[in-house]
């Protein structure tokens, strides 16, 4: 199949005023070329870009409407409420939803990586972090990755460094202005900092969570009501994800065209993202580790039933086909 970056009409909606016409997770609407499904994702983030290749990957099997959100939690909430049918979103947001017994489930992986720990030139090794100010987004997976990585380096995150809670969107600017000496964040903020003179300090991927980050999720209601549609979307997602992995130029060009990002920043960022779709045993183990760590860090209030977190039947079917 030949791909190009599709010209999909985007709808940027605030989480407090989300309106999607004619679609719900229980009953997606019929479009001119078949069934229309709504896919939630985040703006200007390379590790959540796969929906932009869905329409051609679907080859007429479904019509796709992309809905943009400001956070993975907003995407998860939209799935639960039925405002969107599917979401390419952070795995941690689904873990949190399942912990609260919400109607959301992972049906495929989407992308690994997308996180970096970067520092200024005068912090050459992890030991140089002692006494430094480190930016991090409290309550995120990145908080877990940072603190566990610091501990592995023999650095007490509560005593040896000053942690500064910052939103993802403010991280690069805070670093550039000298408010922080290092930070952990999702792309593209680390790549912006690297382009401005920062450097990768240490890997954020050496914990039991590994590189696990982004998934394709939907509601269990839709899984039960229309498994054939879910299979179509998972098959489409797989084709789109494999295309991203095989043609990074199309991926990069799509990000630049859709969001007017700096091509240099995009190239740096996608070097730190690995598209994937399968839910194999090793991947499921990282989801278990993420669930355990989120409970340990009080990001969820109850243990997560892993049988309710994922439904791997659709990727299993795709794997055999």
C-alpha positions as CSV (number, residue, x, y, z in Angstrom):
1,X,0.0,0.0,0.0
2,X,1.2,3.5,-0.9
3,X,0.9,6.1,1.9
4,X,0.9,9.8,2.0
5,X,0.2,12.1,4.9
6,X,-3.6,12.4,4.7
7,X,-5.3,15.8,4.9
8,X,-7.7,15.0,7.7
9,X,-9.9,17.8,9.1
10,X,-8.8,18.3,12.7
11,X,-11.0,19.3,15.6
12,X,-9.2,20.9,18.5
13,X,-11.4,20.6,21.5
14,X,-10.9,21.5,25.2
15,X,-11.6,18.7,27.6
16,X,-14.2,20.8,29.4
17,X,-16.2,21.4,26.2
18,X,-15.7,18.3,24.1
19,X,-18.3,17.9,21.3
20,X,-18.1,15.1,18.7
21,X,-20.9,15.0,16.2
22,X,-22.5,11.8,15.4
23,X,-20.1,9.4,17.2
24,X,-20.1,7.5,20.5
25,X,-18.1,4.6,21.7
26,X,-21.2,2.4,21.8
27,X,-22.5,3.3,18.3
28,X,-20.0,4.8,15.8
29,X,-21.8,6.5,12.9
30,X,-21.8,5.6,9.2
31,X,-19.7,7.7,6.9
32,X,-19.7,8.0,3.2
33,X,-17.0,5.4,2.8
34,X,-18.1,3.1,5.5
35,X,-18.0,3.5,9.3
36,X,-16.7,6.7,10.8
37,X,-14.7,6.3,14.0
38,X,-13.3,9.1,16.2
39,X,-9.7,8.8,17.4
40,X,-8.4,10.9,20.2
41,X,-4.7,11.9,20.3
42,X,-2.4,14.8,21.4
43,X,-1.3,17.6,19.3
44,X,2.4,18.0,18.1
45,X,3.7,14.8,19.7
46,X,5.6,12.4,17.5
47,X,4.9,9.3,19.6
48,X,1.1,9.9,19.2
49,X,1.1,10.6,15.5
50,X,-0.1,7.2,14.1
51,X,-3.8,8.3,13.7
52,X,-2.7,10.6,10.9
53,X,-1.9,7.6,8.8
54,X,-5.1,5.7,9.6
55,X,-7.3,6.9,6.8
56,X,-5.2,5.6,4.0
57,X,-4.1,2.5,6.0
58,X,-7.8,1.7,6.3
59,X,-8.2,1.7,2.5
60,X,-11.9,2.6,2.7
61,X,-12.8,0.2,5.5
62,X,-13.5,3.0,7.9
63,X,-13.6,6.8,7.8
64,X,-11.5,8.5,10.5
65,X,-12.0,11.7,12.4
66,X,-9.1,12.9,14.6
67,X,-9.9,14.7,17.8
68,X,-7.1,16.6,19.5
69,X,-6.7,16.8,23.3
70,X,-4.4,18.4,25.8
71,X,-3.5,15.4,27.9
72,X,-3.7,11.6,27.9
73,X,-6.1,11.8,30.8
74,X,-8.5,13.8,28.7
75,X,-8.3,11.2,26.0
76,X,-9.0,8.4,28.4
77,X,-12.0,10.3,29.9
78,X,-13.4,10.9,26.4
79,X,-13.2,7.2,25.7
80,X,-15.0,6.4,29.0
81,X,-17.7,9.0,28.4
82,X,-18.2,7.8,24.8
83,X,-17.1,11.1,23.3
84,X,-14.6,9.3,21.2
85,X,-14.4,5.7,20.1
86,X,-10.7,5.1,20.4
87,X,-7.6,6.9,21.7
88,X,-3.9,6.8,21.1
89,X,-2.9,7.7,24.6
90,X,-0.5,7.1,27.4
91,X,-0.6,3.7,28.9
92,X,-0.5,5.2,32.4
93,X,-3.8,7.0,31.8
94,X,-5.5,3.7,31.0
95,X,-3.9,2.1,34.1
96,X,-5.4,4.9,36.2
97,X,-8.8,4.4,34.5
98,X,-8.9,0.7,35.2
99,X,-7.8,1.3,38.8
100,X,-11.0,3.4,39.1
101,X,-13.0,0.7,37.4
102,X,-13.7,2.9,34.4
103,X,-14.8,1.5,31.0
104,X,-11.4,1.6,29.1
105,X,-9.1,-1.0,27.8
106,X,-5.8,-1.3,25.9
107,X,-6.2,-3.2,22.6
108,X,-2.7,-2.6,21.1
109,X,0.5,-0.9,21.8
110,X,1.3,2.3,19.8
111,X,4.8,3.6,20.5
112,X,7.7,3.1,22.9
113,X,10.0,5.7,24.2
114,X,9.3,9.4,23.8
115,X,11.0,10.4,27.1
116,X,14.4,11.8,27.8
117,X,16.5,13.0,30.7
118,X,18.5,16.0,29.6
119,X,20.9,18.3,31.3
120,X,23.1,21.4,30.8
121,X,26.8,21.1,29.8
122,X,28.1,21.6,33.4
123,X,26.3,18.4,34.4
124,X,28.4,15.8,32.6
125,X,27.6,12.7,34.7
126,X,24.7,11.7,37.0
127,X,26.9,12.4,40.0
128,X,26.9,16.1,39.0
129,X,23.2,16.2,39.6
130,X,23.7,16.4,43.4
131,X,22.4,19.8,44.5
132,X,20.9,20.5,41.0
133,X,17.4,21.6,40.2
134,X,15.6,18.9,38.1
135,X,12.3,19.6,36.4
136,X,9.7,16.8,36.3
137,X,5.9,16.5,35.8
138,X,4.4,15.4,39.1
139,X,2.0,12.5,38.9
140,X,3.3,11.2,35.6
141,X,5.1,8.2,34.4
142,X,8.1,10.4,34.0
143,X,8.1,11.1,37.8
144,X,8.5,7.3,38.4
145,X,11.2,6.9,35.7
146,X,13.2,9.9,37.1
147,X,13.1,8.8,40.7
148,X,13.8,5.2,40.0
149,X,16.7,6.1,37.7
150,X,18.2,8.5,40.3
151,X,18.0,5.8,42.9
152,X,19.7,3.3,40.6
153,X,22.6,5.9,40.3
154,X,22.8,6.2,44.1
155,X,21.1,9.6,44.2
156,X,18.3,10.2,46.7
157,X,15.6,12.1,44.9
158,X,14.3,13.5,48.2
159,X,17.6,14.6,49.7
160,X,20.3,15.0,47.0
161,X,18.5,17.0,44.4
162,X,15.8,19.7,44.2
163,X,12.9,18.5,42.2
164,X,10.8,21.2,40.5
165,X,7.3,20.3,39.4
166,X,6.5,21.7,36.0
167,X,4.0,21.1,33.2
168,X,5.3,19.3,30.1
169,X,4.7,22.5,28.1
170,X,6.8,24.7,30.4
171,X,9.8,22.4,30.7
172,X,12.0,23.5,27.7
173,X,11.4,27.2,28.5
174,X,12.3,26.7,32.2
175,X,15.5,25.0,31.2
176,X,16.4,27.6,28.6
177,X,15.9,30.4,31.2
178,X,18.1,28.7,33.8
179,X,15.3,27.9,36.2
180,X,16.3,24.2,36.2
181,X,19.6,22.5,35.4
182,X,18.1,19.3,34.0
183,X,14.7,17.8,33.4
184,X,12.7,14.7,32.3
185,X,9.9,15.1,29.9
186,X,8.1,13.7,27.0
187,X,9.0,14.8,23.5
188,X,9.4,17.3,21.9
189,X,10.7,19.4,24.9
190,X,13.9,17.4,25.3
191,X,14.7,17.7,21.7
192,X,14.1,21.4,21.8
193,X,16.6,21.6,24.7
194,X,19.1,19.4,22.9
195,X,18.9,21.6,19.9
196,X,19.7,24.5,22.2
197,X,22.8,22.9,23.7
198,X,21.6,20.4,26.3
199,X,22.6,16.7,26.2
200,X,21.2,13.3,27.0
201,X,22.4,12.6,30.6
202,X,21.2,9.1,31.3
203,X,18.6,6.7,29.9
204,X,15.1,6.8,31.3
205,X,14.4,3.3,30.1
206,X,16.4,1.1,32.5
207,X,13.5,0.5,35.0
208,X,11.1,-2.5,34.9
209,X,8.7,-0.2,32.9
210,X,11.3,-0.1,30.1
211,X,10.3,2.0,27.1
212,X,6.5,1.3,27.4
213,X,4.5,4.5,26.9
214,X,1.8,4.9,24.3
215,X,-1.1,2.6,23.5
216,X,-4.3,2.3,21.5
217,X,-7.3,2.1,23.8
218,X,-11.1,1.8,23.5
219,X,-14.0,1.0,25.8
220,X,-15.0,-2.5,26.8
221,X,-18.5,-1.5,25.7
222,X,-17.4,-1.1,22.1
223,X,-15.4,-4.3,22.3
224,X,-18.5,-6.2,23.3
225,X,-20.9,-4.3,21.0
226,X,-18.9,-4.3,17.8
227,X,-15.8,-6.5,17.9
228,X,-15.6,-6.5,14.1
229,X,-15.2,-2.7,14.1
230,X,-12.5,-3.0,16.8
231,X,-10.6,-5.5,14.7
232,X,-10.8,-3.2,11.7
233,X,-9.4,-0.3,13.7
234,X,-6.6,-2.5,15.3
235,X,-5.7,-3.7,11.8
236,X,-5.6,-0.1,10.5
237,X,-3.5,0.9,13.5
238,X,-1.0,-1.9,12.8
239,X,-0.6,-0.8,9.2
240,X,-0.2,2.8,10.2
241,X,2.3,2.0,13.0
242,X,4.4,-0.2,10.7
243,X,4.4,2.6,8.1
244,X,5.7,5.0,10.6
245,X,8.5,2.6,11.5
246,X,9.3,1.9,7.9
247,X,9.1,5.5,6.6
248,X,10.4,7.9,9.2
249,X,10.6,10.6,6.5
250,X,6.8,10.5,6.0
251,X,6.4,10.5,9.7
252,X,8.6,13.5,10.1
253,X,7.1,15.4,7.2
254,X,3.6,14.8,8.6
255,X,4.5,16.3,11.9
256,X,6.1,19.4,10.2
257,X,3.1,19.8,7.9
258,X,0.4,19.3,10.5
259,X,1.9,21.3,13.4
260,X,4.5,23.6,11.8
261,X,7.2,22.1,13.9
262,X,10.9,22.7,13.3
263,X,12.2,19.8,11.1
264,X,15.4,19.6,13.1
265,X,13.5,19.2,16.4
266,X,11.2,16.6,14.8
267,X,14.2,14.5,13.5
268,X,15.7,14.5,17.0
269,X,12.5,13.6,18.6
270,X,11.6,10.6,16.4
271,X,15.0,9.1,17.0
272,X,13.8,8.6,20.5
273,X,10.4,7.0,19.6
274,X,9.9,3.4,18.5
275,X,6.5,2.6,16.9
276,X,5.1,-0.8,17.9
277,X,1.7,-2.5,18.1
278,X,2.0,-6.0,19.6
279,X,1.0,-7.0,23.2
280,X,3.4,-9.8,23.8
281,X,4.3,-11.3,27.1
282,X,7.3,-9.0,27.7
283,X,5.2,-5.9,26.9
284,X,2.4,-7.1,29.3
285,X,5.1,-7.5,32.0
286,X,6.0,-3.8,31.6
287,X,2.4,-2.8,32.0
288,X,2.3,-4.8,35.2
289,X,5.4,-3.0,36.4
290,X,3.9,0.3,35.5
291,X,0.7,-0.6,37.4
292,X,2.8,-1.6,40.5
293,X,4.9,1.5,40.4
294,X,1.9,3.8,40.0
295,X,0.4,2.2,43.1
296,X,3.7,2.6,45.0
297,X,3.8,6.3,44.0
298,X,0.1,6.8,45.1
299,X,-0.8,7.6,41.5
300,X,-3.6,5.0,41.7
301,X,-5.4,4.0,44.9
302,X,-5.9,0.3,44.2
303,X,-4.2,-2.6,42.5
304,X,-5.0,-2.9,38.8
305,X,-6.5,-6.1,37.5
306,X,-4.3,-6.9,34.5
307,X,-7.1,-9.0,32.9
308,X,-9.2,-5.8,32.8
309,X,-6.3,-3.6,31.5
310,X,-5.7,-5.3,28.2
311,X,-7.6,-7.2,25.5
312,X,-5.0,-8.8,23.3
313,X,-7.4,-10.8,21.2
314,X,-7.4,-8.3,18.3
315,X,-3.6,-8.1,18.0
316,X,-3.5,-11.9,18.3
317,X,-5.9,-12.2,15.3
318,X,-3.8,-9.7,13.3
319,X,-0.7,-11.7,14.2
320,X,-2.1,-14.9,12.8
321,X,-3.4,-13.2,9.7
